[in-house]
Amino acid sequence: MPGLIDDLVDTMSKENDIYKDLIPIASEKTRVIIKNDLTALQEITDREQLVIEQINSLERKREEVIKNIGVVLGRDPKTLDMKNLIKIMGKQPKEQKRLSKIHDELKETLKTLVMLNDRNKVLIEQSLEMIEFNMNLIQSSRMMPEGNNYTKSAGEMGLQGSGTRMFDAKQ
């Protein structure tokens, strides 16, 4: 059992290191979103995708180790979350302490990463709202009549329109 706990702690430690590597990337992403640099944003997204593949691989390994721990303990692996596992390790204080420590570190790292990603999400949503607003403004300005003058012939000009449409029905 100590070997399995070692594997679990090692896997979680590697996951934590990778998540920590994502923190500066997420901060850089914030700056790129603010600058509206789509090329740099795509590059960052590509880098993130590579890191996510590494995390997925470690997650599969962690799930396999948990499954093996469940077999050794005679418990359903689905019921072995970290809190339960830490509690079960009460008779092995050294392993319990290591497991608890990496669990807390990983939790803190993820908390920071979630905060940064939430901020980036809000910035992207605001950017999309601004783009939609600008597109609506452009579309409405194209549909307005050429002249906004109040003259004798204003009614006639209003009927003519600008002739420029967002969609050309003739095609």
Secondary structure, DSSP 8 states (H G I E B T S, - for coil): -HHHHHHHHHHHHHHHHHHHHHHHHHHHHHHHHHHT-HHHHHHHHHHHHHHHHHHHHHHHHHHHHHHHHHHHHTS-GGG--HHHHHHHGGG-HHHHHHHHHHHHHHHHHHHHHHHHHHHHHHHHHHHHHHHHHHHHHHHHHHHS-S----STTHHHHHHH--S--SS-TT-
